[in-house]
Amino acid sequence: QVQLVESGGGLVQPGGSLSLSCAASGSIGSIYRMGWYRQAPGKQRELVAVSTNIGNIDYIDSVKGRFTLSRDNAKNTVYLQMNSLKPEDTAVYYCILIRLPQRDDYWGQGTQVTVSS
């Protein structure tokens, strides 16, 4: 089993910053992808950013240049630094871990990010 514990999130004004973190524990293995999805009200869940264990990172176009994903393999933790936040970034953000080569995925409980004045 894999457990993911998220922290961070909250309410911020447009243009502000927030940081999320997600710590994984359990039967993670040594090779896995880890990152964040988000789901806004009435919309489908979408990928925000995800990293491989060798440091390759993919971002959704709408967050490029504003969000930074980083990863600490020693701590099995991934971080998402979100700058220049916009109201359209408002969503529940979910941490995801995908074990390889099994390709099974595990999700965090979700953390609310609200960007509003």
C-alpha positions in Angstrom: 0.0 0.0 0.0 1.0 3.6 -0.6 -0.1 6.5 1.5 0.1 10.1 0.3 -0.2 13.0 2.8 -0.7 16.5 1.3 -0.2 19.8 3.0 -0.5 23.4 2.0 -3.3 25.1 0.0 -5.7 27.7 1.2 -7.0 31.1 0.2 -4.9 33.7 -1.6 -5.5 36.8 -3.6 -4.8 37.0 -7.3 -1.1 37.4 -8.0 -0.2 35.7 -4.8 1.7 32.5 -4.1 1.0 29.2 -2.4 3.0 26.0 -1.9 1.8 22.5 -1.7 3.7 19.4 -0.6 2.9 15.7 -0.7 4.8 13.0 1.2 4.6 9.4 0.1 5.1 6.4 2.3 4.6 2.6 2.1 5.5 0.3 -0.8 6.6 3.0 -3.2 9.4 1.2 -4.8 12.3 3.0 -6.4 10.9 4.1 -9.7 7.8 6.2 -9.8 6.2 9.3 -11.2 4.8 11.9 -8.8 3.0 15.1 -9.2 -0.3 17.0 -9.0 -3.7 17.0 -10.7 -6.5 19.5 -10.0 -10.2 19.6 -10.4 -12.2 22.8 -10.5 -16.0 22.8 -9.9 -17.9 21.4 -12.9 -14.7 20.5 -14.7 -12.8 17.3 -15.3 -9.7 16.6 -13.3 -6.6 17.7 -15.2 -2.9 17.2 -14.9 -1.0 20.2 -13.5 2.6 18.8 -13.3 4.3 15.5 -12.9 7.9 14.4 -12.6 9.8 11.2 -13.2 12.4 10.0 -10.7 15.1 11.2 -13.0 13.8 14.7 -13.0 11.9 15.1 -16.2 8.9 17.3 -15.5 5.7 17.9 -17.6 3.5 20.9 -17.0 0.1 21.8 -18.3 0.5 24.9 -20.6 -1.6 27.1 -18.4 0.8 27.0 -15.5 4.1 27.1 -17.3 6.3 29.9 -16.0 4.2 30.2 -12.9 4.2 26.9 -11.1 7.4 24.9 -10.2 7.4 21.2 -9.3 10.3 19.9 -7.4 11.0 16.5 -5.8 13.0 15.2 -3.0 13.6 11.5 -3.6 15.2 11.0 -0.2 12.0 12.1 1.4 9.7 10.7 -1.2 8.1 14.1 -1.3 7.0 16.4 -4.1 6.4 20.1 -3.9 4.4 22.5 -6.0 5.3 26.2 -5.8 2.5 28.2 -7.3 3.2 31.9 -8.1 1.2 34.5 -9.9 -1.9 32.7 -9.0 -5.1 33.4 -11.0 -8.8 32.9 -10.1 -8.8 30.1 -12.7 -6.3 28.2 -10.7 -9.0 27.7 -8.0 -9.5 23.9 -7.6 -9.0 21.0 -5.4 -5.4 19.8 -6.0 -4.6 16.1 -5.8 -1.2 14.5 -5.4 -0.6 11.4 -7.5 2.0 8.7 -7.4 2.4 6.2 -10.2 4.5 3.2 -9.5 6.6 1.7 -12.2 6.7 -0.7 -13.9 3.3 -1.6 -12.3 1.7 1.6 -13.6 -0.8 1.6 -10.7 -1.7 5.0 -9.3 -2.3 6.3 -5.8 -4.1 9.6 -4.9 -4.0 12.0 -2.0 -7.1 13.2 -0.3 -7.0 16.6 -2.1 -6.4 20.1 -0.8 -8.4 23.2 -1.7 -6.7 26.1 -3.4 -8.9 29.2 -3.8 -7.7 32.3 -5.6 -10.0 35.2 -4.9 -10.0 38.9 -3.9 
